[in-house]
Amino acid sequence: MKISNWTRLTRDGRLAEAPEWIDDLIDPLNEQMENLTTALQGRLGVENENAVVIELGLNHDTPIAITTSDVRGQATEVRVIQVDDGSAVVGFAWQVVSESEVTVRVLFEDAPPGTKTVRLKIRGE
C-alpha cells in the first residue's frame, strides 16, 4: 500500500469560520501527521535510529575501509543513498571487518575514472 503525502490543514474551506483557538490545535496536528506520514513512507531520518550518514569519495570497483564507530555495535546495513553527480550504481558490496569497521566497494555504470562523492547510510545493531 502506498501512503500519500499529508496535505496540511489550513483555515481555508471548512475551517475558515472556526474560532481563533483552532490554530493552536491545527499546528501540532499538522506536525504530528507529517512525522507519521514520513515514517510510514519509509523516510525516517537517521536521528531516529542507530545509524549515520557519511559522505566520502569512492572509485569504481575499489574497496575502501570505513570506520563505523559512530554507530552502536556492529554494522548491520550499509547502503548507497546518493551519488553527487547522479551516476548510476550498478553494483554495491560491503563486508564487516570488525566491530568498528566495514569495507565497501561500488560499481558505477560505464566504469568512469576518478573519484565520485557518495553518501552512504550505515546502520548498527
N, C-alpha and C positions, 0 to 999 in steps of 0.2 A: 504494500500500500504506500502511495506517495503522499506525504504530508505537505500541503500547500503552505505558502508563506502567510504570515499573520498580517492582516490588514488592521492598522491601528484604529482604535475607537476615537472618534472626534466629536465635536459639538455639532457637526453638520447633520442634516437629516433628522432622525427621530430624537436626538439629544439636544437639538437647538433650543428648545424651551425648558430644558432641565435647570434646576436651581444651581447656584454657583458651587455648592459643596460637591457636585458631581465631578468636578475637576480633580478633587483630592482622591476620588475613587478611580477615575479613568487612568491617571498617570501610572500608579503602581500596577494596576491590572494590565495595562499595555506592556510594561516592562517584564512582568512575570510571563505573560503569554509569548513574548518574543524569545525569552530564555527557553521556555518549554518547547516552542517550535524549533528553535535551533538545535536543541538536544535531540528531539525526535527525528530531525532530518540528518542526524549523524555528524553535525558540525560542531561538536564540543571543542572548546579550546583546551590547550594543554594545561591551563591553570586549574582545570577541574580534574586532572588525573596525574598519575605518576609518569610524566613524560616531559620531554624537552624538544624544542625545535632548534636545530643548528643549521648554520649556513657555512658551506665550505666549497673549495674548488676541487672538482673531480675531473680526471682524464678518462677517456674512453678505455674500457677494459683494463684498468689499472687498479689493483687492490690498494686500499688505504686503511690504516688502523685509526679508530676513533675512540677516544676516552668517553666512557658513559657514566662518570662519577656524579653527574647531576641528576641521575635517576636512582631511586632506591632499588637495591637488588640487581639481579642480572637482567640484561635486556631481553624482552620477550617479543618485541616487534621493532623493526626498522623499515621505514618506507620513504619513498621519494614524494615530497609534497609539490615541489615546483622546481623547474629549471628556468633560470632568469631569462635566457634568450628564447625560450619556448621550444627548444629542441625536444624531439620525441625520445622517450626512454623505451628501448625495445627489450632490455634485459636488466635485471637487478638481483643481486645476491648479497646476503650478509651472513656472517657467522660469528658466534660468540667465541672470543679468545679467552676471556677471563671474566670475573665478576664485574670488572670495570672497563672492559674493552671489547669492541667488536671490529671486524673488518668488513668493508663494503666494497662492492665492485659494480659499476654501472656500464651498460652498453647503450650508446646513443645511436640513433638512426644515422646511417651513412658514415659511421665511424669518423667523426670530424677530429682534426688535430687540435691540440691546445686544451686549456682548462676551461671548464664551464662551472659557473656558480650554481650550486644546487642546495635546496633546503630539504633536510631530512627530519623526520619525526622519529624519535627514539622513545619507546615505552618500556618501563621497567615492570618488575613483578608486582 
